[in-house]
Amino acid sequence: MSFATADLCDQHEDKVKVAEPIFRSYGARVAFAGRIATVKIFEDNVLVRQALSERGDGSVLVVDGGGSLRCALVGDQLAVLARDNGWKGIVVYGCIRDSAAIDELPLGIRALATHPLKSIKKGAGDRNIRVTFAGVTFVPGHYLYADADGLIVSPVSLTPDG
């Protein structure tokens, strides 16, 4: 899949919403796109692991971690799980860890920052609900496109191959 978010914004201005530029890029795949799946949690990544353990089929997992900068919600083990299960990328409104190892994986990840501390493991949170952060509402089943210029979402596919 080849696209540029700037071109998609120009061609589909009426369909796209642009996320605020608050994310850092991790992983070896700078550009990625796919249908959105969501997880809403706070400093607890059990539901993230649960989601990434399932077949991704080219989807992007959007993790609303409440913007917490106190622990990591995704590390190298979850990134490998995502890759192995066919996820194209992960967007984390929170932190990741193991960034050097993640940068070697063919996966796109956006997060606020890195943090060495792991999260708690209680299993609290919600899956596949609308989540809002960075000035955008992420809706399960809608489409997310990310590249070096930013992150955009659309209710419909903007590229021929999804």
Protein Blocks (a to p, Z undefined) as FASTA:
>chain_A
ZZdfklmmmmmmmmpccdddfbccedjblbacddddddddehiaklmmmmmmpcfklpac
dddehhpakbcfbdfklmmmmmmnopabdcdebddehklmmmmpccddddfbdcfbdcdd
ehpacehiacdeehiacdehiacdddfkbccddfbdfbfnZZ
